[in-house]
Amino acid sequence: MKKTLTLFVMLILCISVKAQIAATLSGTVTDDKNQAVSGASVYLLNTNYHTIADKSGKFSLKNISSGAYTLHISAVGYAARNQQVTISSNMQDISIQLNDAGNQLDEVTVSAQKYEEDAQRVPFSISTLSAKQIRDYRLWDLKDLTAIAPNLNSANPGDGRTVSGIRGVVTTSYDPAVATYVDGVNQYGLDTYIPQLFDVERVEVLRGPQGTLYGRNATGGVINVITKQPTNTVSGFAGLDFGNYGQQRYTLGLRAPLIKDRLFLGVAGVYSGFNGFYTNTFNNSHFDKQHFFLGNYYLKFLATSKLALTLNVKNYNNRNNGAFALAGSPDDALAHPYEVNQNATTKMIDNTFQTSLAVNYSGNDFNFTSQSSYQVNNRYYDTPIDGDFSPIDGASIINNYGGKWNKVKTVIQEFRFSSPAASTSALKWTAGAYGFYHYAPNKQGTYYGNDGAMLDAPNNLTTITVNTDKNSGEAAYGQVTYTVNPQLDITAGVRYDHEHKKESVFGTAQPDGQDVMVTQADTSSSANFNAFTPKLSVAYHLSANNNLYATYSRGFRAGGITELGPDPVNAPPLYSFKPEYSNNYEVGSKNEFFDNKLRVNITAFYTLITNAQVPTLILPQAITVTKNAGRLNSKGAELELNATPVKGLYIDYNFGYTHARYTDLNVPNNGEVLNLKGNKQIYTPNITSMLAAQYAYDLGGPQKIKLVARGEWRYLGDQYYDLANQIEQKAYSKFNARIGVDTKNFSLFLWESNIANKKYIDYAYDFGASHLGNPRTYGVSVTTNF
């Protein structure tokens, strides 16, 4: 892999040396009063050309090849805009005017189709959150995206992980149903997943299957997280957040050029901690006190004006003194909120390290990207954790067997070619290859204590299961968009994936004081899976601001091999289950009105899932057995509305409706087969709704001082947590608010979440153990930019 990457880089360097140097793009950025906008970001989409306007609003981009480009300009306090520019050797300086953000919505740029473009012209549903919106919503974790993107629901299963579902396609195992990318790197599974948000440029939520360009585990959609990049200008930020429950959060970041126009550095970190929401009544102590640190480090080298290499390193270190804060049932959780009664307490230690190298070449004939990444996660409990979530000496889980075990490693490589940014051809294309290797050696023990018989298990016995996964895969994909005429675009794509999986299992049991007995001999099995994921869409542009589209897309969740569980007779290990396929049909309309003061996007969709993967959680060993057990139909509609009806007033309203039912579902139940045809999908609220209104009163001055007040209403409809539809959370509302002062370089806000202190089940397991959503929290946030 390294040798191939080196050859590609050498080839691109040779091409870039021969490239013709054409022109310099210079200009001035001003506001609607013809005053200079200093610090404006100026970027040629799909290239490596990026700069910051000086104090006079002037900017310059050198050595650009001739052609037609899209220029993206953004600045604090102004609405971002895209402007078409044609580069030539004799071009003159250009003038760019930005309007006050209080008068106009941003023109949103996304990279959803692996190249940057206007979000309103993308022929499928996509929600985008800018850095400002992420701050306004106070998004600290990806699970906070619930209802902000229509029909998206994320939850915490009790151990701090984030599991997400979109349109009834839900995550029910360690293989997610919604793929997440951070700075172009696929977060392979829930183990290596980094859910925290900070120093983010934007977040994109792609709804519906995205198998053609993104591949495995994008059956529900994709979440793209893009963090901020260093430039030629020294800049930074710092933030302090304090709240009840001992909540504290510190953020700090710096971006600077080490060698102007050549080498750039970005360093950012966040530390967060709180005393916990839960009390353990067993010993009257804080149960879920926790803290984490996340670091994000960039080193970007601009070898030429066309070739950039970016090294990125992320480390996420999480400590949780009470993972799985679960009540025994939903009734217990609501009757005794934020209380657990567990006799075994421990600390969860969760360390994740990720590094990636991106090579980006923007040429006259093609663009090229290479993305190489390595991910490793080591997650364990320093002492045994309560496996029965009760005060009895029943079962405890052990997985601290040293550094060799429970350390998940993933290597991913992607090569991608695409049409050049300045292409005037009616045909735009993207083609690439993708490969990965995943290694997960998991060793876990279950100790049954003096009360083991209460769990229908022997007393004073330890069982140990060893499950070792070795997975690899390759894929090739391509997508083309043909502009038939200025009003009509047709997009077609296809991807072929091949995956190889190997599972090795070994099991033992040992009564206290006796010899070890082998319960499952060292055995292995392998399986191969192939997936074909096409896509076809038609987009009709009624005008520059009104677009219609119809799209068919397919996604798949990878197949696999079942692990060794506690009952090898009724639930034998090494059982192969097939990939789950998602076919989505979607029509939509994207519209902007009144000089981009109003944006209205409407979507209707129908999704058919075949070979639905249905998991069964085996307790107390906490092992999931997955089988293909049914077919699911999901249909619904979505509305996104953004408006600035008067200066300073922002209104966002997002609505989603999903009707997801199994048309075929047969699951094992005590040696028999239970027919659950017609039942609703789990973890899927039938309605998601979010209304936010924010008013900023402009006091003027060079610092653009504003008084800001904001209110939010989030509503989630009825949802179930088990396939039998016996565990239910009825519809509920949550209200959030904040008020404060915002300037160009400083902000101070008071905030409150879940104002009415609504008690609701955020996540429940099919055996009843339940985790509540966060209670009423409040605090103060101070941030500064320099």
N, C-alpha and C positions, 0 to 999 in steps of 0.2 A: 504493500500500500504506500509506504514512504517513497519507494523508488518511483512508482507511478506518479505520485504528486510532484516529485522533483523534476521529472521529465516534462510534466505539464507546465510548471513554472518557467523552466528554461525555454520552452517553446514560446510561451507568451512574452517573455523578455525579448526574444529575438524579433517577434512580430512588432512589439512596441518600439523597438529601436528603428525599424523601417518606416514607422507611421509618419505621415506628413503632418507637420505642425502648421496649423491654419490661422488661428486668430485668438484675440483676447476679447472677452466679454466684460465690459465695464459699465457702471451705471451708478445711480443714486436712488436710495429708498427714502421716501418722504411720506408724511401723513396728509390728511385731506386739507390741512392748512398750510401745506408746502413747507413744513418744518422737517428737518432731518430726523430719521429714525436710526439712532445708533444701536449697535448690537443686534441688528436684524440678521437672521440666518438666511443665507442664499445658497441654494443647492440645485444643481442640474440632476433631475431624476435619472436613475439607472446609470449613473456615472460615479466617478470618484472626485468630482469637482464640487467643493463645498467651502464656503468662506463666511466671514462675519463682517457686516458693515461697520466702518469706523465711526468716530464721533460726528463726522459730517454726513453720515449716511452713505458714504461711497464704498463701493466694492469692486473687486476685479478678479476674474478667473482667466488664467492664461493657458496657452497651448491647447486650445480646443479645436477639434476637427470640424470642418464645415458641415452643416446639416440643420435639421429642425429638431429642437429640444423642448422639453417642458421645464420651466424654472419654478421652483417652489420657494416662496418667501414667507417667513414667519417672524414675529417679534412679540415680546410680552406686552399685553394690552391691546394688541391689534389682531384683526381677523386674518388668518393665514390665507394666501391665495396662490393659485397656479397661473403662470403666464407663458404662453407659447412664444418662443424666440427662434429666429433663424440666424445661425452663425455663418458669417462670411468674412473674407480677408479685409474688406473695406467697410465693415459695419461701424456705426457710430455708437456713442454711449446711449444707454436707454434710461428712462425714468420709470420708477415703479411706485405707485401710490398704495398705501395700506390704509384701510378704514378702521376706525375705532371698533374694538371687539364688542362694545355695547350696542353697536348699530347693525352688525352683520355677523352671520355664522361663518365659521372656518370653512375653507375649501379643503376637504379631507383627502389625503394621499395614503394609499395602502399598498402593501406588497403581497396581497392575498394570492395572486396568480404567479408568484415568484418573480414579478417585476413590478416596479412602482407605477401607479396610475391613479386617476381620480376614482374615489370609492363609488361615486354615483354612476359610473359607467361599467362597474363590475357586474356581470350578468348572474348574480346570485345574492343571497341575503348575507349581509355583513354589517356588524356593529363595530364602531370605532370609538375609542376613548383617547383623547389627547392627554398630554402631561397635565394641562390645566384641569381637565375634567377629572382625572384621577385624583388630583388634590381636592377638587370641590366635593367629590363623593367620599373623600377620605378612605380610599381603597388601599388597604395594607396587605391584603391577601387575595389570591385569585377566587376564593370562595365568596368574597364580597361582591362578585359580579352577578350574583343571583338576581334575576328580574331586571337588571340594568340592560342586559341583552335579552330580548324576548325569548321566552321558552327555554331559558337557561336556568338550571338549578344546581347549585353546588352546596356541599354539606361537609361537616366534620364528623367522621365516624367514631370519634372519641379519643383518637390518638394523635390529632393534629394534622393528619393527612387531609387533602382536599380531593373529594370525588365529585365528578361533574356528569351531568347529562343534558342533552339538548333534544327537544322534540320527541321525547319518549325513548331515545336511545341512551342508555344509562351505563355507568361504570358499576360493575358488580363483582369485579375481581381485580387482581393486580395488573391485568391488561386493561388499560382505560378504553372507554368508548369515545372519548373526546381527546384527540391528540393535542399536545401542548408543545410549542416551540418557543425557546428563549434565545434571542439573537441568532436565529437560524438553526439552533440545535434542538433536535427532537428529544424531549424528555421521555425516555424509553418506557418507563413504567412508574408506578406509584412509589417505588423505593427510591429512585434517583430523581424524583420530581422536586423542584424548588418552587413552592407556592407563593413566596413573599414578593411584594411589589415595592420597589423604590428606585429612584433615579431612572424612571421610565419615560421614554419618548412617546410611546403610544401602545395601546393594546387593541388587537383586532380579534373579533369573534366571528368566525366563519360558520354559518349554520347550515346543516345538511351535509351529506357525505362528501368527502374531499379526497377520495382514494386515488384519483388520477395523478395529482401533483404531490400528495402527501403520503399516500400509501396506507400502511397498516394502522389499525386502531383509530381511523378517522371516520368511523361510521356515523357518529353524531355530528361531528364538525371538528374545527381546529381553533385553538386559542394561540394567537401569535403575540409574543411579548418582545418589544424592541426597546432596549435601553439607550441612553444618550451616549453619543460618540464624542471623543475629544477633537478639537479643531486648533487653528492657529492662534486663537485667543484664549488667554488665561481666564478661567471661570470656575465657579464652585458654588457650593450650597452647604447649609447647616440647618439642622432642625431639632427642636426639643418638643416632646409631647409628654404630658403628665395627666393621669386620670385616677378615678377611684379604683379600688381593688389593688392598689399599689402599682398601677400601670405606669410604665415609663418607656420611652422610646427615644433614641438618639440617632441622628443621621448626619453624615459628613461626607463631602465629596469634593474632588478637585480634578479639573481637566486642564491640560497645558501642553504647549509645544516644547519638546526637548530640543529639536532642531527645526527651525521654521520651514514650513512647506515639505518637511520630510518625515520627522519622527514625532509622534504624539503620545501622551500618557493620560490615562484616566484611572482614578482610584476613588472608590466609594465604599462606604460601609454603613450598616445599620445594626444597632443593638436594641433589643426589646425584651422586656420582662414584666411579669405581674405576679401577684400573690395567689392567684387562682380564684375561680368562682365557687368551687366545691369545698365542702367540709366532710371529712371522713368521721362519721359518728362512732366508729369503732374505737378511735383514740382521740377524738375531738381535735383534729389537726387540719390545716390547709392541705387539700389533697392534690390539686393540680397546679401547684406553683411551678412556673417554668420561665425559661429565658432562652434567647437564641442570638447568634451573630451571623450576619450574611455579608460577605465581602465580594465586590465586583471590580476586576482589574483589567484594564485594556492597555495594549501597546500596539500602536498602529504605525506602519511604515509605508510611506508613499514612495515606492521605488521610482516610478515615473508618474506623469500626470494621468496615465491610463491604468497603472497597476498598483494595487494596494494590498498589503498583507496585514491582517489584524489578529493578534494573539489575545485571547480572552481567558481569564481564570476566575472561577467562582468557588467560594467555599461557604458551606452552610452548616453551622454547628448548633444543634438544638438539644436542650436538656428539659425534660418533663418529669417532675416529681409526682406523677399520678396519671400516667397514661391510662386510657380507657376509663374515663369518669362516667360509668354507666350504672343506671338503676336497673333493677331486675325486670321491670315492665314499664310500659307507658303510664299506667295508673300510679305506680310507685314514684316515677319521675315527676309527675305533675302534683301528686299529693305531698311529696316531700322534696320540693325543688332544690337543686344544687346540693343534694346530700347523697353520699354513698356510705356503705357499711361493709368495708373490706378488711380482712385480717392481714393480708399481705400487701405491703407497700414497697415501692421500688422507684428507681430513677431510670427513665428511658434515655439512652444515649444514642443520638442520631447524627452521624457525620456524613456529609455529602461533599464531594469534590468533583468539579467539572472543569475541563479545559478544552479549548477549541482553537483551531487555526483556520481563518477564512482568507482565501486568495480571490481577489476580485479584479478582473480585467475588463475594461470597457473599450472596445476597439471600433474600427470603421466597418468591419465585416461581421463581427459577432461580439457578444459579451460572454464572459466565462466566469464561473464561480466554482471554487472548490471549498467544501466545508468538512473539516476533519475534527472529530470530537472524541473525548474519552470521559466516561462518567464512572464514579465509584461511590457506593453507599455502604456504610457499616452501621447497622441499627440493632441494638440489643438492650436488655434490661440488666442492670448491674447485679441485682438479686432477683429471685423468682417473683413473678407477678401473679396476682390473684386470678385464677382461671375460672372461678365460679361466681365472681363478683358478689360475694356474700361473706358473713363473718365466720362461717364454718371452716373447719380444716379439711376441705374437700379436695380441690385440685389447685396446683400452682404450675405456672409455665416457666421453663428454664431455657434460655437460648444464649447464655454467656459462656460460650465454649472456646473462646480465644479468637485471635485475629484471622485464623484460617477460615472460620465459619461465619455465615451470615454476612458476608461481604460481597455485594452484587457489583459486577463490573460490566460495562457496555462500551464497545467501540463502534463508531458510526462514521462512514465516509460517503459523501455525495459529490458528484461532479455534475455541473449543469451548464449548458450552452443556451444562448438565446439571441434573438435578433438585436442589432445594435440600437442604442438610444436614439441616434439620429436618422434611423432608417425612414425612408419615404415610401417604402413598399406597402402595398395593400395587405401583405401577408406578414403577420408577426408570429414567431415560433419560439418554442421552448422545448429542449430535449435534455435528458439527463440519465444518470445511473446512480443507484443507491445500494449500499451494502452495510451489514451490521453483524456484530458478534456479541452474544450476551452469555454471561457465566454467573450462575447463582448457586453456590453451595450452602444449603440451609440445613442446620441441625437444631432440633428442638426436643426438649424433654418435658414430660408431664409427670408430676409427682402427686400421687393420691395419698392424702394423709389419713389421720385417724377417722375422719368422716367420709372417706371415699365411698362407703356403701350407700350413703345418701345420694350419690350420683350414679348408682348402679355400677360401681367400679370396686375393685378390691382395695382394701386398706393397705397403706404403707408399701406402695409399689411405684417404681419409676419406669415409664416407657420412653423410649427415644426413637424418633424417626429422623432419617437422613434422606433428603430429597435434593438431588443435584441436577440443575438445568443447564444444558449447553445448547443454545439456539443460535442459528445463523440464517442470513437471508440476503438475497440479491433482487434488484428490481431495475427495470428500464422503463422510461416513460417519455411521452412526447405530447405536446399540445400546440395547436395552431389556431390563430384567429384571422379570418379573412374579411376584409372590409369590402363588401360588395359595392356599396356606394356610401356617401356620407351618413345615410340614415340607417344602414343595415350592416350588422356584423354577425358572422357565424363562427362559433368556436367548437372545435372537436378535439378530443384527447383520448389517450389510452395508456394504460399502465399494466405491466405484467410483473407479478411478484412470485418469487419462489422462496419458501422457508423450509429449513431442516431443523427438527427439534429432537433432542435426545434427553431422556430422563433416567436417572439412576436412583434406586431406592434401597434402603437397608433399615431394618427395624429390630430393636431389642427390648426386653423387659427384665427388670431386676427387683424382686421382693427385697425388702430391707434385710441385710445380713445374709443374703443368699447369692448364688452364682447368677451371672448374666445368662438369659435365655434368648436365642435368636428367634424372633417372631416373623421376620421376613428376610429371606436370604438376599444377599447382594445381587440385585437383578436390574437390568436396564432395558429400555425399549426406545425405538426411534420412529419418527414419522415425517413425511414430507407433505407440504401443502402448497398449492398453487392458486393464485388469484388473478383474475382478469377484471380490471376496473375501467370502463369507458366513461366518457362524458360528452354531452352534446348540448349546446345552447344557441339560442337565436336572440339577438338584441336589436331592438328597433328604437332609434332616437327620433322622437317626434320633433324635438328641438334640442338646443344645447343644454336645456335645463329639465327636460322631460324624457324619461327612458322607460321602455317596456322590455321585458325579457321572459323567456321560457327556457327552462333548463332540466335536463335529465342528468343525474350523477349517481355513481355507485361507490360504496365504500365497503371495507371488510375489516372485521376484527379477527386476528390470527387464531388459528386452531391451536391445539396443544395436547398434552398428555397429563392425565390426572396424577396427583401426588399420592404418596403413601399416607393413609389415614389410620384411625384407631380400629376400623372394622374392615380388614382386608377380605372378608368373606362376602358381605353384602355391598361393600363399596371397594372393589378390587382396584389396586393401583395400576398405573401404566395403561389406562384406558384412553384411547385416542378420541378426541372430539374435533369436529370439523370447524372451519372458519365460519363466522357469522357474517352474512351479507346484508347490506342495506341498499335498497334502490329508492331513489328520491325523485319525485316529479314536482316541479315548482314553477309558479308564474308570479311575476311581480311588476310593480311600477315604482320608479324612483323619480322624485320631482322636487324642484326648487322654485320658489315663487318670491315675488316682490324684492328683486335684487338680492337674493339669497338671505332674506330675513325669515323665511319659512321653508322647512324641509319636511316632506311627507313621503315615507316609503311604506308600501303595502305589499304583503306577500301571502300567498296561499300555497300549501304544500300537502303532498301525500307520500308517505314512506311505507315501504313494505320490507319487513325483515324476515329472512329465511334462515333456517338452522340456528335459531335463537339460542345463545349460550345461557343456560340457567344454572346458577351456582347453588350449592348447598354447603353451608358452614357447619363443620363438624366440631362440636365442643366436647370437652374443654380444650382439646388440642389446638383449636383455632386454625384448622386446615380446611381449605375450600376444595370441594369436588365439583367439577364442572361437566355438564353434559349438554348436548344439543337436544332440546326438548320442545321446540314449538315454532310458531309463526306469529308475527306481530304486525298489526296495521296501526299506523299513526297518521292522523290528519289534523290540519288546523290552519290558523291564520295568524299573522303578525302585523303590527303597526308600530312605526317609529315616527315620532313627531318632534321636531326641534324648531324653536321660534324665538325671535327677539321682537315682540310686537311694539315695544317702545324702548327708547334708549335706556340701557342698563338692566332691563328685565329679560331674563332667560327662562324659558319653559321647555322642559324635556318630558315627553310622555312615551313610554314603551309598553306595549301590550302584546301578550302572547296567549293563544288558546291551543291546547293539545288534547286530542281525544285518541288515546292509545290503548288498544285492547288486544289481547291474544286471540287469534282466530283458531289456534291449535296449541294446546299446552298440556303435556302429560308429564307428571313428576312422580318420583318414587316416594312412597309413604308407608313405613312399617312393613316392607316387603310386598306392598301392593302398588298399583299405579293409580294416581289420583288425576282425574280429568278436570282441569281448571279453565277450559275453553270459555271465553267471554270475559275473563277477569281483566282488570286494568293493570297497566304496567306499573312497576314499583318506582319510587323516587321520582315521580313525574306529577307535579302539580298541574291540574287541568287549566289553571289560569296563572300567569305571571303578569303583574302590573306594577309599574313604577312611575310616579308623578313627582317631578322636582321643579321647584320655582325658586329662582335666585334673583335678588335685586341688588345692584351695585350703584350707590349714589356717588357721583364723581365730584370730589372737592377740588380737583384741578391741581395745578402746580407741576413742576418738572418731575416730581416723583410719582405723579398720577395717583394721588391718594384717593381711595374709595372706601366707603362704608358699605359692608356687605351683609346681607341677611339671606338665609337659605332654609327651606323646608322640604322634606321628602316624605312621601307616603309609598310604602311598598306593600303589595298585597300578593299573597300566594294562596292558590285554591286548594281544594281537597287533594290529598295524596295518600298512597299506601306504601307500606314498608315490607310487606310479605306477599308472595305470589297468591296466597289464599285470600288476600284482601281482608284480613282480620285485624291487622294493626294499622290504624288510620290516624292521620292528623287532619282535622277539619281546617277550613280556610281561616286565615288570620291576617291581620295588618300589623305593620311596624311603622313607627314614625321617628324620623331623625331631624335634627336641626343644628344650625351653627350660625354664629354672628361674630363679626369682627372687623378689623381694619386691614386693607390690602394695599400695598404700594408696589412700585416697580421692583424694589429690591428687598422688601420686608413685609411680613404678614403676622398678624396676631388674631387668633380665633378661639372662641369658646364653643364647644360642641357637646351634643348629647345624642346618644343612640338608643333606640328602643325606649322612647320617652315614657310610654305607658307601661313599661316593664312586663310586656307580654310573655307568658310562659308557653312554650311550644316545643314539640319534638322536632329537633333538627335532623336526627338520624336514628333509626332503629334497625336492629337485626331481626331476622325472621324468627328467632327464638324468643324475642321480646325485649332483650336488653336495649335500653334507650338512652340517648344523649340529648340534653336540652340545648336550645339555642342560647346565645349569650343574653344575660339580663341587662337591665338599664345600666349604661355606662356614660360617664361624662368626664370632661377634662378640658385642657387648654393646649393649644399648639402654637409654636413660634417658629417661623422659618425665615431664612435670609438667603439671598442670592448675591454673588459678587463676581 
